[in-house]
Amino acid sequence: MKIEFEQPLGLALEVIETDEHVPSMRANVQIVVAQFQSTSKYEGTFWIECTTWDSFVKSLHGPFEEAVALRDISGCFVIALQEIDGRLTFAWEFAKADVGGNRQVKIAFTSAINDDVLSKIRNEFLEFPAWW
């Protein structure tokens, strides 16, 4: 059970654990953002509720006047699509702090996307084999 696409960023999401008591899945995600002469990488795991997943997948058909988003249970990891100034935009954010708030990380990425890129993203999510 894996989702992969290369545009507008490289994303690989793989389910590594499921919980049927509270229908949810633990996913391992790897993201690579290559731009200009630098590359940023993220790798982490988080839980997503199956109902949140279903809502996101259904919303991928648009319209995108308001953001459609996939969020993990803790709200630290977000993938969103929204039309801004007449252009469809893909966004990814990760923000997390340690228990004392002494160490904080925030990563944000946005990119305009075209219909071909949207189609690839949509198909990856629609073809995902939901177990619930």
MARBA-3410 file (N, C-alpha, C, O; in Angstrom, 1 decimal):
132
0.9,-1.2,0.0,0.0,0.0,0.0,0.9,1.2,0.0,1.4,1.7,1.0 ~ 1.1,1.8,-1.2,2.1,2.8,-1.4,1.5,3.9,-2.4,0.9,3.5,-3.3 ~ 1.9,5.1,-2.1,1.6,6.2,-3.1,2.9,6.9,-3.4,3.8,7.1,-2.5 ~ 3.1,7.1,-4.7,4.4,7.8,-5.1,4.1,8.7,-6.3,3.3,8.4,-7.2 ~ 4.7,9.9,-6.2,4.7,10.8,-7.4,5.9,11.7,-7.3,6.5,11.8,-6.2
6.3,12.2,-8.4,7.6,13.0,-8.6,7.4,14.5,-8.7,8.3,15.3,-8.5 ~ 6.2,14.9,-9.1,5.9,16.3,-9.3,4.7,16.7,-8.4,3.7,16.0,-8.4 ~ 4.7,17.9,-7.8,5.7,18.9,-7.9,6.9,18.7,-6.9,7.9,19.5,-7.0 ~ 6.8,17.7,-6.1,7.9,17.2,-5.3,7.9,15.7,-5.3,6.9,15.1,-5.7 ~ 9.0,15.1,-4.9,9.1,13.7,-4.8,8.4,13.2,-3.5,8.9,13.6,-2.4
7.4,12.4,-3.6,6.7,11.9,-2.4,6.5,10.4,-2.5,6.1,9.9,-3.5 ~ 6.9,9.7,-1.4,6.6,8.2,-1.3,6.0,8.0,0.1,6.6,8.3,1.1 ~ 4.8,7.5,0.1,4.0,7.3,1.3,3.7,5.8,1.3,3.1,5.3,0.4 ~ 4.1,5.1,2.4,3.8,3.7,2.5,3.2,3.4,3.9,3.7,3.8,4.9 ~ 2.2,2.6,3.8,1.5,2.2,5.1,2.4,1.1,5.7,2.7,0.1,5.1
2.7,1.3,7.0,3.5,0.3,7.7,2.8,-0.3,8.9,3.3,-1.3,9.5 ~ 1.6,0.2,9.3,0.9,-0.4,10.4,-0.6,0.1,10.2,-0.8,1.2,9.8 ~ -1.5,-0.7,10.7,-2.9,-0.3,10.7,-3.5,-0.6,12.1,-3.0,-1.4,12.8 ~ -4.6,0.1,12.4,-5.3,0.0,13.7,-6.8,-0.1,13.3,-7.4,0.9,12.8 ~ -7.4,-1.3,13.6,-8.8,-1.4,13.3,-9.7,-0.9,14.4,-10.9,-0.6,14.2
-9.2,-0.8,15.6,-10.0,-0.3,16.7,-10.4,1.2,16.5,-11.6,1.5,16.6 ~ -9.4,2.0,16.2,-9.7,3.4,15.7,-9.2,3.4,14.2,-8.0,3.6,14.0 ~ -10.1,3.1,13.3,-9.6,2.9,11.9,-8.6,4.0,11.5,-9.0,5.2,11.2 ~ -7.4,3.6,11.4,-6.3,4.5,11.1,-5.1,3.7,10.6,-5.1,2.5,10.7 ~ -4.2,4.4,10.0,-3.0,3.8,9.5,-1.7,4.6,9.8,-1.8,5.9,9.8
-0.7,3.9,10.1,0.6,4.6,10.3,1.4,4.5,9.0,1.5,3.5,8.4 ~ 1.8,5.7,8.5,2.5,5.8,7.3,3.9,6.3,7.4,4.2,7.1,8.3 ~ 4.8,5.8,6.6,6.2,6.3,6.5,6.2,7.1,5.3,5.8,6.7,4.2 ~ 6.7,8.3,5.4,6.7,9.2,4.2,8.1,9.7,4.0,8.9,10.1,4.9 ~ 8.5,9.8,2.7,9.7,10.3,2.3,9.4,11.4,1.3,8.7,11.2,0.3
10.0,12.6,1.5,9.7,13.7,0.6,11.1,14.3,0.2,12.0,14.5,1.0 ~ 11.2,14.5,-1.1,12.5,15.2,-1.7,12.0,16.4,-2.5,11.2,16.3,-3.4 ~ 12.6,17.5,-2.1,12.4,18.7,-2.9,13.7,19.2,-3.5,14.6,19.6,-2.7 ~ 13.8,19.1,-4.8,15.0,19.5,-5.5,14.7,20.8,-6.2,13.8,20.9,-7.0 ~ 15.5,21.8,-5.9,15.3,23.1,-6.5,16.6,23.9,-6.6,17.4,23.9,-5.7
16.8,24.4,-7.8,18.1,25.1,-8.0,19.2,24.2,-7.8,19.3,23.1,-8.3 ~ 20.1,24.6,-6.9,21.3,23.7,-6.6,21.2,23.1,-5.2,22.3,22.8,-4.6 ~ 20.0,22.9,-4.7,19.9,22.3,-3.4,18.8,21.3,-3.4,17.9,21.2,-4.3 ~ 18.9,20.4,-2.4,17.9,19.3,-2.2,17.5,19.3,-0.7,18.4,19.2,0.1 ~ 16.3,19.3,-0.5,15.8,19.1,0.9,15.1,17.8,1.0,14.3,17.4,0.1
15.3,17.1,2.1,14.7,15.8,2.3,14.0,15.7,3.7,14.4,16.3,4.7 ~ 12.9,15.0,3.7,12.2,14.7,4.9,11.8,13.3,4.9,11.4,12.7,3.9 ~ 11.9,12.7,6.1,11.4,11.3,6.3,10.8,11.2,7.7,11.5,11.6,8.7 ~ 9.7,10.7,7.8,9.0,10.5,9.1,7.8,9.6,9.0,7.4,9.1,8.0 ~ 7.3,9.3,10.2,6.1,8.5,10.3,5.0,9.2,11.1,5.3,10.0,12.0
3.8,8.9,10.8,2.6,9.5,11.5,1.4,8.7,11.2,1.4,7.8,10.4 ~ 0.4,9.0,12.0,-0.9,8.3,11.9,-1.9,9.1,11.2,-2.0,10.3,11.4 ~ -2.7,8.5,10.3,-3.8,9.2,9.6,-5.1,8.4,9.9,-5.1,7.2,9.7 ~ -6.2,9.1,10.3,-7.5,8.4,10.4,-8.0,8.1,9.0,-7.9,8.9,8.1 ~ -8.6,7.0,8.9,-9.2,6.5,7.6,-10.3,7.5,7.1,-10.4,7.7,5.9
-11.1,8.0,8.0,-12.2,9.0,7.6,-11.5,10.2,7.0,-12.1,10.8,6.1 ~ -10.4,10.7,7.6,-9.7,11.9,7.1,-9.2,11.5,5.7,-9.3,12.4,4.8 ~ -8.6,10.4,5.5,-8.1,9.9,4.2,-9.3,9.9,3.2,-9.1,10.4,2.1 ~ -10.4,9.3,3.5,-11.6,9.2,2.6,-12.1,10.6,2.2,-12.3,10.8,1.0 ~ -12.1,11.5,3.2,-12.6,12.9,2.9,-11.7,13.6,1.9,-12.1,14.2,0.9
-10.4,13.4,2.1,-9.4,14.0,1.2,-9.5,13.4,-0.2,-9.5,14.2,-1.2 ~ -9.6,12.1,-0.3,-9.7,11.5,-1.6,-10.9,12.0,-2.4,-10.9,12.2,-3.6 ~ -12.1,12.0,-1.7,-13.3,12.5,-2.3,-13.2,13.9,-2.8,-13.7,14.3,-3.8 ~ -12.4,14.8,-2.0,-12.3,16.2,-2.4,-11.3,16.4,-3.5,-11.3,17.5,-4.1 ~ -10.6,15.4,-4.0,-9.6,15.6,-5.1,-10.3,15.8,-6.4,-9.6,16.1,-7.4
-11.6,15.7,-6.5,-12.3,16.0,-7.7,-12.7,17.5,-7.8,-13.2,17.9,-8.8 ~ -12.3,18.3,-6.8,-12.6,19.7,-6.8,-14.0,20.0,-6.4,-14.8,19.1,-6.2 ~ -14.4,21.2,-6.5,-13.6,22.4,-6.8,-12.6,22.7,-5.7,-12.7,22.2,-4.6 ~ -11.6,23.6,-6.0,-10.5,23.9,-5.1,-10.5,25.3,-4.6,-9.5,25.8,-4.2 ~ -11.7,26.0,-4.6,-11.7,27.3,-4.1,-11.3,27.4,-2.6,-10.6,28.3,-2.2
-11.7,26.4,-1.8,-11.2,26.3,-0.5,-10.3,25.1,-0.4,-10.4,24.2,-1.2 ~ -9.3,25.2,0.4,-8.2,24.2,0.5,-8.8,22.8,0.9,-9.7,22.7,1.7 ~ -8.4,21.8,0.2,-8.6,20.4,0.5,-7.3,19.8,1.1,-6.3,20.0,0.5 ~ -7.4,19.2,2.2,-6.2,18.9,2.9,-6.2,17.4,3.5,-7.3,17.0,3.9 ~ -5.1,16.8,3.5,-4.8,15.6,4.2,-3.9,15.9,5.4,-2.8,16.3,5.2
-4.4,15.6,6.6,-3.7,15.9,7.8,-3.5,14.7,8.6,-4.4,13.8,8.7 ~ -2.4,14.6,9.3,-2.2,13.5,10.2,-2.9,13.7,11.5,-3.5,14.8,11.7 ~ -3.0,12.8,12.4,-3.8,12.9,13.6,-3.4,14.0,14.5,-4.2,14.7,15.1 ~ -2.1,14.2,14.5,-1.5,15.3,15.4,-1.5,16.7,14.7,-1.3,17.7,15.4 ~ -1.8,16.7,13.4,-1.9,18.0,12.7,-0.5,18.6,12.4,-0.4,19.7,12.0
0.5,17.7,12.5,1.9,18.2,12.1,2.2,18.1,10.7,3.0,18.9,10.1 ~ 1.6,17.2,10.0,1.9,16.9,8.5,0.6,17.2,7.7,-0.4,16.7,8.0 ~ 0.8,18.1,6.7,-0.4,18.5,5.9,0.0,18.5,4.4,1.0,19.1,4.1 ~ -0.8,17.9,3.6,-0.8,18.1,2.1,-2.1,18.7,1.7,-3.1,18.3,2.2 ~ -2.0,19.8,0.9,-3.2,20.5,0.6,-3.2,21.0,-0.9,-2.1,21.2,-1.5
-4.4,21.1,-1.4,-4.6,21.6,-2.8,-5.6,22.8,-2.7,-6.6,22.7,-2.0 ~ -5.3,23.9,-3.3,-6.2,25.0,-3.3,-5.9,25.9,-4.5,-4.8,26.1,-5.0 ~ -7.0,26.5,-5.1,-6.9,27.4,-6.1,-6.6,28.8,-5.5,-7.4,29.3,-4.7 ~ -5.5,29.4,-5.9,-5.1,30.7,-5.4,-4.8,31.6,-6.6,-4.0,31.3,-7.5 ~ -5.5,32.7,-6.7,-5.4,33.7,-7.8,-5.5,33.0,-9.2,-4.8,33.3,-10.1
-6.5,32.0,-9.2,-6.8,31.4,-10.5,-5.8,30.2,-10.9,-6.0,29.7,-11.9 ~ -4.9,29.9,-10.0,-3.9,28.8,-10.3,-4.0,27.8,-9.2,-4.1,28.1,-8.0 ~ -4.1,26.5,-9.6,-4.1,25.4,-8.6,-2.7,25.3,-8.0,-1.7,25.2,-8.6 ~ -2.8,25.2,-6.6,-1.5,25.2,-5.9,-1.5,23.9,-5.0,-2.5,23.6,-4.3 ~ -0.3,23.2,-5.0,-0.1,22.1,-4.1,0.8,22.6,-3.0,1.8,23.4,-3.2
0.5,22.3,-1.7,1.3,22.7,-0.6,1.5,21.5,0.3,0.7,20.6,0.5 ~ 2.7,21.5,0.9,3.0,20.6,1.9,3.7,21.3,3.1,4.5,22.2,2.9 ~ 3.2,21.0,4.3,3.8,21.6,5.5,4.0,20.5,6.6,3.3,19.5,6.7 ~ 5.1,20.7,7.3,5.4,19.9,8.5,5.8,20.9,9.6,6.7,21.7,9.4 ~ 5.2,20.8,10.8,5.6,21.6,11.9,5.5,20.8,13.2,4.4,20.2,13.4
6.5,20.8,14.0,6.5,20.0,15.2,7.5,20.6,16.2,8.5,21.1,15.8 ~ 7.1,20.6,17.5,8.0,21.0,18.5,8.1,19.9,19.6,7.3,19.1,19.7 ~ 9.3,19.9,20.3,9.4,19.0,21.3,8.5,19.3,22.5,7.9,20.4,22.5 ~ 8.5,18.5,23.5,7.6,18.6,24.6,7.7,20.0,25.3,6.7,20.6,25.6 ~ 8.9,20.4,25.5,9.2,21.7,26.2,9.1,22.9,25.3,9.2,24.1,25.7
9.0,22.7,24.0,9.0,23.8,23.0,10.3,24.4,22.7,10.4,25.4,22.1 ~ 11.4,23.7,23.2,12.7,24.2,23.0,13.3,24.0,21.6,14.1,24.8,21.1 ~ 12.8,22.9,21.0,13.3,22.6,19.6,12.0,22.6,18.7,11.1,21.8,19.0 ~ 12.1,23.4,17.7,10.9,23.4,16.8,11.4,23.3,15.3,12.4,23.8,15.0 ~ 10.6,22.6,14.6,10.9,22.5,13.1,9.7,22.9,12.4,8.5,22.5,12.7
9.9,23.6,11.3,8.8,24.0,10.4,9.3,24.0,9.0,10.3,24.6,8.7 ~ 8.6,23.2,8.1,9.0,23.1,6.7,7.7,23.4,5.9,6.7,22.9,6.2 ~ 7.9,24.2,4.9,6.7,24.6,4.0,7.2,24.6,2.6,8.2,25.0,2.3 ~ 6.3,24.0,1.7,6.5,24.0,0.3,5.3,24.3,-0.4,4.2,23.8,0.0 ~ 5.3,25.1,-1.4,4.2,25.4,-2.3,4.6,25.4,-3.8,5.7,25.8,-4.1
3.7,25.0,-4.6,4.0,25.0,-6.1,2.7,25.1,-6.8,1.7,24.4,-6.5 ~ 2.7,25.9,-7.9,1.6,25.9,-8.8,1.7,24.5,-9.6,2.8,24.1,-9.9 ~ 0.5,23.9,-9.9,0.5,22.7,-10.6,-0.5,22.8,-11.8,-1.4,23.6,-11.7 ~ -0.2,21.9,-12.8,-1.1,21.9,-13.9,-2.1,20.7,-13.8,-2.0,19.9,-12.9 ~ -2.9,20.6,-14.8,-3.9,19.5,-14.8,-3.2,18.1,-14.9,-3.8,17.1,-14.3
-2.1,18.0,-15.6,-1.4,16.7,-15.7,-0.9,16.3,-14.3,-1.0,15.1,-14.0 ~ -0.3,17.2,-13.6,0.2,16.9,-12.3,-0.9,16.5,-11.3,-0.8,15.6,-10.6 ~ -2.0,17.3,-11.4,-3.2,17.0,-10.5,-3.7,15.6,-10.9,-4.0,14.9,-9.9 ~ -3.8,15.3,-12.1,-4.3,14.0,-12.5,-3.4,12.9,-11.9,-3.9,11.9,-11.5 ~ -2.1,13.0,-12.0,-1.2,12.0,-11.4,-1.4,11.8,-9.9,-1.5,10.7,-9.4
-1.5,13.0,-9.2,-1.7,12.9,-7.8,-3.0,12.3,-7.5,-3.1,11.4,-6.6 ~ -4.1,12.7,-8.1,-5.4,12.2,-7.9,-5.4,10.7,-8.2,-6.0,10.0,-7.3 ~ -4.8,10.2,-9.2,-4.9,8.8,-9.6,-4.1,8.0,-8.5,-4.6,6.9,-8.2 ~ -3.0,8.5,-8.0,-2.3,7.8,-6.9,-3.2,7.5,-5.7,-3.2,6.4,-5.2 ~ -3.9,8.6,-5.3,-4.8,8.4,-4.2,-6.0,7.6,-4.4,-6.4,6.8,-3.6
-6.6,7.8,-5.6,-7.8,7.0,-6.0,-7.5,5.5,-6.1,-8.4,4.7,-5.8 ~ -6.3,5.2,-6.6,-5.9,3.8,-6.8,-5.4,3.1,-5.5,-5.1,1.9,-5.5 ~ -5.3,3.9,-4.4,-4.8,3.3,-3.2,-5.7,2.3,-2.7,-6.9,2.6,-2.6 ~ -5.3,1.1,-2.3,-6.2,0.0,-1.9,-6.6,0.2,-0.4,-5.9,-0.3,0.5 ~ -7.7,0.9,-0.2,-8.2,1.1,1.1,-8.7,-0.2,1.8,-9.4,-1.0,1.1
-8.2,-0.5,2.9,-8.5,-1.8,3.6,-9.7,-1.7,4.5,-10.2,-2.7,4.9 ~ -10.2,-0.5,4.7,-11.4,-0.3,5.7,-12.7,-0.3,5.0,-13.7,-0.2,5.6
END
